Amino acid sequence: MFYQAFGFQIRSALDLGALPSAPAAGESDVQVLVGPTPDQLDDVRQSGLCYQAGPQGYLFHLDSVGRYFVNSGRQITIEPAANADPESIRLFLFGSVFGALLHQRGALVLHASAVATPSGAILVAGPSGAGKSTLCAELRRRGMPVIADDICALGPVDSGAIAVYPGYPRLKLWADAAAQLSIATDTLLAVRPNLPKFEVPVADAHLTPLPVRAVILLTPDAPGELSITPVTGFAKLAALAEQVYRANLVPAFRGVGASPPHLAPLAQQARVLRISRPQSPFPVGQLADAVLGQLP
């Protein structure tokens, strides 16, 4: 089966769900295989409870899901655990695993979601739980197609601009966020069994690279009203560097002292806004109004 995501043609032995299909033409950029994976890497530069990373590749494992080996930015081998469900396998494939592959291929990988506007992409970045997907779902409701959710792959296009590439066409929403947006979840797949977080399909996703217009840095820590602070000058570069997905993988793959690519031109190109919101309740409509008010 052939698919398209992150600007690549992907040939996969597994069903990749809602990922757009691609014609079977020429050699694929990325292969997803099912088979045995290494027990460990020989040259480990970074490691944690569930992963090892080094010049040879990236090894990720969860006992209830399986093992993944990412090799040279071109091949992902999956060794599923017994009775692993397809949703969980895809969840980690399009999270940590593809994040590692994108780093290996030299993309700028941000922990962000993105929507399309006529004048360029708006990225919503921030930590887990900040409300990235919820805000993008509200912006989509207002007519802005989704480009990517949770992980954004960025790189230069022919014009020289830094663009975001289309990712997996879905939004992951917790049950309370879906209810706030009047999205019924009774027919939706849970991202993992018994977890009240759901995959919301995005049939109208934006499917071509789009230059970045703005980056919203979203934090759920405002004591009262929303606060909006433009980030300017050299502070933009530091603020964007904080949003790099699994930033510790960059020196593991690219060498000690290496920094994420394309940050400086992105900082020059895009407007950056830091928005703090109350933790609860989540004023998603007010938040969307604030974003659009800053980016007419």
C-alpha positions as CSV (number, residue, x, y, z in Angstrom):
1,M,0.0,0.0,0.0
2,F,1.2,3.5,-0.9
3,Y,0.6,6.6,1.1
4,Q,1.6,10.3,1.2
5,A,2.6,12.3,4.3
6,F,5.2,14.8,5.4
7,G,6.1,15.4,1.7
8,F,7.1,11.7,1.3
9,Q,5.7,8.7,-0.6
10,I,5.4,5.9,1.9
11,R,5.2,2.2,1.1
12,S,3.7,0.3,4.0
13,A,3.0,-3.3,4.8
14,L,0.5,-2.1,7.4
15,D,-2.8,-0.3,6.9
16,L,-2.1,3.3,7.8
17,G,-5.7,4.3,8.3
18,A,-6.8,7.7,7.0
19,L,-3.4,8.6,5.5
20,P,-3.9,9.8,1.9
21,S,-3.1,7.2,-0.7
22,A,-0.4,7.7,-3.3
23,P,0.1,6.2,-6.7
24,A,2.6,3.3,-6.9
25,A,5.2,5.1,-8.9
26,G,9.0,4.7,-8.7
27,E,11.0,4.2,-5.5
28,S,9.3,5.2,-2.2
29,D,10.9,7.7,0.1
30,V,10.0,5.7,3.2
31,Q,9.2,2.1,3.8
32,V,7.2,0.7,6.7
33,L,7.9,-3.0,7.2
34,V,6.7,-5.6,9.7
35,G,9.5,-7.9,11.1
36,P,12.1,-8.4,13.7
37,T,13.9,-5.4,15.3
38,P,17.2,-5.1,17.1
39,D,17.3,-5.6,20.9
40,Q,19.5,-2.6,21.2
41,L,21.7,-0.2,19.2
42,D,25.5,-0.5,19.2
43,D,26.2,3.2,19.5
44,V,23.7,4.9,21.8
45,R,24.0,8.6,22.0
46,Q,20.6,9.3,23.8
47,S,18.4,6.9,25.7
48,G,15.4,6.8,27.9
49,L,12.9,4.4,29.4
50,C,11.3,3.6,26.0
51,Y,14.0,4.5,23.4
52,Q,17.6,4.5,22.2
53,A,19.0,6.8,19.6
54,G,22.3,7.1,17.8
55,P,23.9,7.4,14.4
56,Q,22.7,3.9,13.5
57,G,19.0,4.7,14.1
58,Y,16.2,5.0,16.6
59,L,14.7,2.1,18.6
60,F,11.4,2.7,20.4
61,H,9.5,0.1,22.4
62,L,6.3,-0.3,24.5
63,D,5.5,-3.7,25.9
64,S,1.8,-3.6,25.1
65,V,2.3,-2.1,21.6
66,G,5.6,-3.4,20.1
67,R,9.0,-2.3,19.0
68,Y,9.9,0.1,16.2
69,F,13.3,0.6,14.5
70,V,13.9,3.7,12.4
71,N,16.9,3.4,10.1
72,S,18.6,6.3,8.2
73,G,15.3,8.2,7.7
74,R,14.2,5.7,5.0
75,Q,12.9,2.6,6.8
76,I,10.7,1.9,9.8
77,T,10.4,-1.7,10.9
78,I,7.6,-2.6,13.3
79,E,7.5,-5.7,15.5
80,P,4.0,-5.7,17.0
81,A,3.4,-7.1,20.5
82,A,1.0,-10.0,20.8
83,N,-2.6,-8.7,20.6
84,A,-1.5,-5.1,20.0
85,D,-4.4,-3.1,18.5
86,P,-3.9,-1.2,15.2
87,E,-4.9,2.1,16.7
88,S,-2.1,2.0,19.3
89,I,0.4,0.9,16.7
90,R,-0.5,3.9,14.5
91,L,-0.6,6.3,17.4
92,F,3.1,5.8,18.3
93,L,4.1,5.4,14.7
94,F,2.8,8.9,13.8
95,G,4.2,10.3,17.1
96,S,7.6,9.4,18.4
97,V,8.6,7.1,15.5
98,F,7.9,9.4,12.6
99,G,9.2,12.3,14.7
100,A,12.5,10.5,14.8
101,L,12.5,9.7,11.1
102,L,11.8,13.4,10.3
103,H,14.8,14.4,12.4
104,Q,16.9,11.9,10.6
105,R,15.9,13.4,7.3
106,G,16.8,16.9,8.3
107,A,13.4,18.4,8.8
108,L,12.6,21.0,11.5
109,V,10.1,19.1,13.7
110,L,7.9,21.1,16.0
111,H,5.5,20.0,18.7
112,A,2.6,21.8,17.0
113,S,-0.6,21.5,15.0
114,A,-1.3,23.6,11.9
115,V,-4.2,25.0,9.9
116,A,-4.2,26.7,6.5
117,T,-5.3,30.3,5.7
118,P,-5.2,32.1,2.3
119,S,-2.1,33.9,3.4
120,G,-0.2,31.0,4.9
121,A,-0.1,28.4,7.7
122,I,-0.8,29.1,11.4
123,L,1.0,26.8,13.7
124,V,-0.2,26.3,17.3
125,A,2.7,25.0,19.4
126,G,2.9,24.1,23.1
127,P,3.3,21.3,25.6
128,S,0.9,18.3,25.8
129,G,-2.4,19.4,27.2
130,A,-2.0,23.1,26.1
131,G,-5.0,22.8,23.7
132,K,-3.2,22.7,20.3
133,S,-5.7,20.3,18.7
134,T,-8.7,21.9,20.4
135,L,-7.9,25.3,19.1
136,C,-7.2,23.9,15.6
137,A,-10.5,22.1,15.6
138,E,-12.2,25.5,16.4
139,L,-10.2,27.2,13.6
140,R,-11.2,24.4,11.2
141,R,-14.9,25.0,12.2
142,R,-14.3,28.6,11.0
143,G,-13.1,27.4,7.6
144,M,-9.4,26.8,8.0
145,P,-8.4,23.4,6.8
146,V,-6.1,21.3,9.0
147,I,-2.6,20.6,7.8
148,A,-1.1,18.6,10.6
149,D,-1.8,17.6,14.2
150,D,0.7,17.4,17.1
151,I,3.8,17.0,14.9
152,C,4.7,19.5,12.2
153,A,7.5,18.8,9.7
154,L,8.9,22.0,8.3
155,G,11.4,22.7,5.5
156,P,12.2,25.1,2.6
157,V,10.1,25.0,-0.6
158,D,11.2,26.2,-4.1
159,S,10.4,29.9,-3.2
160,G,12.9,29.7,-0.3
161,A,10.1,30.0,2.3
162,I,9.9,27.7,5.3
163,A,6.7,25.6,4.8
164,V,4.8,23.1,6.9
165,Y,4.1,19.7,5.2
166,P,0.8,17.9,5.5
167,G,0.8,15.2,8.2
168,Y,-1.8,12.7,9.3
169,P,-5.3,14.0,8.5
170,R,-7.0,13.8,11.8
171,L,-7.3,15.7,15.1
172,K,-6.9,14.0,18.5
173,L,-9.4,15.3,20.9
174,W,-10.3,14.4,24.5
175,A,-13.9,13.7,25.1
176,D,-14.5,17.0,27.0
177,A,-12.9,19.0,24.2
178,A,-15.0,17.2,21.6
179,A,-18.2,17.9,23.6
180,Q,-17.3,21.6,23.9
181,L,-17.0,21.7,20.1
182,S,-20.2,19.7,19.6
183,I,-18.4,16.8,18.0
184,A,-20.1,13.4,18.7
185,T,-17.6,10.7,19.7
186,D,-19.9,7.7,19.7
187,T,-18.8,6.6,16.2
188,L,-15.1,7.7,16.5
189,L,-12.1,5.5,17.2
190,A,-10.3,6.0,20.5
191,V,-6.6,6.6,20.0
192,R,-6.0,3.7,22.4
193,P,-8.5,1.3,23.9
194,N,-10.2,2.6,27.0
195,L,-8.7,6.1,26.6
196,P,-11.3,8.9,26.3
197,K,-9.4,10.6,23.5
198,F,-10.6,10.2,20.0
199,E,-9.5,10.5,16.3
200,V,-11.6,13.1,14.5
201,P,-11.2,12.4,10.8
202,V,-10.4,15.5,8.6
203,A,-11.8,14.9,5.2
204,D,-11.1,18.5,4.1
205,A,-7.4,18.5,5.1
206,H,-4.9,20.8,3.3
207,L,-2.7,18.4,1.3
208,T,0.2,20.6,-0.1
209,P,3.1,22.4,1.7
210,L,2.2,25.9,2.9
211,P,4.6,28.6,4.0
212,V,4.3,29.5,7.7
213,R,2.6,32.8,8.4
214,A,2.5,32.7,12.2
215,V,3.4,30.5,15.2
216,I,1.1,30.6,18.3
217,L,2.9,29.6,21.5
218,L,0.0,28.3,23.7
219,T,0.4,27.8,27.5
220,P,-2.5,26.9,29.9
221,D,-1.3,28.9,32.9
222,A,-3.0,32.3,32.8
223,P,-4.5,33.2,36.2
224,G,-7.5,35.0,34.7
225,E,-8.0,36.6,31.3
226,L,-6.1,35.6,28.2
227,S,-2.9,37.4,27.7
228,I,-1.2,37.9,24.3
229,T,2.5,38.8,24.0
230,P,4.3,39.3,20.7
231,V,7.7,37.6,20.6
232,T,10.3,39.7,18.7
233,G,14.0,39.9,17.9
234,F,16.4,37.2,19.1
235,A,13.8,36.0,21.6
236,K,11.8,34.5,18.6
237,L,14.6,32.0,17.9
238,A,14.8,30.9,21.5
239,A,11.0,30.6,21.8
240,L,10.8,28.5,18.6
241,A,13.7,26.3,19.8
242,E,11.7,25.4,22.9
243,Q,9.0,23.9,20.6
244,V,11.2,21.4,18.8
245,Y,9.8,17.9,19.1
246,R,12.1,15.5,21.0
247,A,14.9,18.1,20.7
248,N,17.4,15.7,22.4
249,L,17.3,13.5,19.2
250,V,19.0,16.2,17.1
251,P,22.5,15.8,18.5
252,A,22.0,12.0,18.7
253,F,21.5,11.9,15.0
254,R,23.4,14.9,13.7
255,G,26.3,15.0,16.2
256,V,27.2,16.8,19.4
257,G,26.5,20.5,19.2
258,A,24.1,20.2,16.3
259,S,21.1,22.5,16.4
260,P,17.7,22.0,14.7
261,P,17.7,23.1,11.0
262,H,15.7,26.0,9.6
263,L,15.0,27.7,12.9
264,A,16.6,31.0,12.0
265,P,14.8,31.5,8.6
266,L,11.5,30.5,10.3
267,A,12.1,33.1,13.0
268,Q,12.7,35.7,10.3
269,Q,9.7,34.7,8.3
270,A,6.9,34.1,10.8
271,R,5.1,36.2,13.4
272,V,5.3,34.6,16.8
273,L,2.7,35.2,19.5
274,R,2.7,33.8,23.1
275,I,-0.8,33.3,24.4
276,S,-1.5,32.3,27.9
277,R,-5.0,31.0,28.7
278,P,-6.9,29.9,31.8
279,Q,-6.4,26.2,32.7
280,S,-10.2,25.8,33.2
281,P,-12.5,26.4,31.6
282,F,-10.9,26.4,28.2
283,P,-12.3,29.4,26.4
284,V,-11.7,28.0,22.9
285,G,-14.0,30.4,21.1
286,Q,-12.4,33.5,22.8
287,L,-9.0,32.0,22.1
288,A,-9.8,31.6,18.4
289,D,-11.1,35.2,18.3
290,A,-7.9,36.4,19.9
291,V,-5.7,34.6,17.4
292,L,-7.7,35.9,14.4
293,G,-7.7,39.4,15.8
294,Q,-3.9,39.4,15.9
295,L,-3.7,37.9,12.4
296,P,-6.3,39.8,10.3
